[in-house]
Amino acid sequence: MKSTMKRTAALLLLSTLTFLPGCSKKEDSAKQGSSAESLSTSTPRRYDLQSGIVTYEPMVIMGIKSESTLYFDDYGRREARETVTDSNIMGMKSHEKKVDITDGDYMISYEVEKIVNGKDETSKVATKTDLRKFRDMAMKMGAEIGEQMKKDFDYREEGSEVIAGVTGTRYSVSLNKEQKDQRVYGVLYKKIALKTRMGAITMTASKIEENAAVSASKFEVPAGYTIQEVDLEKEMRGARNK
C-alpha cells in the first residue's frame, strides 16, 4: 500500500506541474452528443495533443533500473503509464511491470508481473484512487490563480530545448516558496512532460509518437483482477502522523 501511495503521489505531482504553465482556461472542443462528451465536460484536457505514445530513457538509481512508457488518448483524459523495474540488490533479484491508468476521475494501478528470485509474486489486486479532489486542486492552482501561483512558486520559462526530436519549453519551479533555490526543472511539449529533473533524478523522453493510435485495452484492467478502493487523502494523513 505504501508503494502505491508514493507512486500515485508522484504522478499527481507531475500532473500538477503540467498545469502550472497554463494560466488561462481553454474551451473544450468536444461536440455535443459525442461519445466523449460526458468525460470531456467533467475532465479538463491535460495535453494539447489528441493522442500519443511517449517512451522515456531508462533510469538507473542505486542499482535499480526502470523504464517507462506513457500512452494517452482524448487529450490526456485517458492515459496509462507502464513502468518496468529490474533490480539486483544484496542477492535479491526482482523484475516488476506495473501500470497506472488515469481515466476521468480515477487512477487505477496494478501489477502485470512481479518476479522475485525466480518466484512469481504478482498481485491480482488493482488499487483504485479517486482523483477528483487532487485534480480540482491542480486546476485551481494552474488556471484560476495561475499568475499568482507562478509568482508564489517562482515559475520561470527558460528558453527551449530539443527532446526526442521536438522543441519544448524549458521551465523551472520551486516546490517551496520559502526556499526558491530548491527547484524542479523540466521541458514541456504541448503540456507533455518530456523531461523532469528533481534533485539527482532525471526522467527524459527518448521518443514521442504524436497522434498515434492507442488501443482502448491500454486503459482497461485485465480480467482476473480484484479492484480495491484506496482513500489517498487518508493514507497520506496516516503517513504524516507516523
ABEGO torsion letter per residue (X at the ends): XAAAAAAAAAAAAAAAAAAAABABBBBBABBBGBAAAAAAAABBBABABABEBBBBBBBBBGGBBBBBBBBBBGGGABBBBBBBBBBBBGGBBBBBBBBBBBBEABBBBBBABBBBGGBBABBABBBBBBAAAAAAAAAAAAAAAAAAAAAAAGBBBAEBBBBGGBBBBBBBBBABAABAABBBBBBBBGGBBABBBBEABBBBBABBBBGBBBBAAAABBBBGBBBBBBBAAAAAAAAAAX
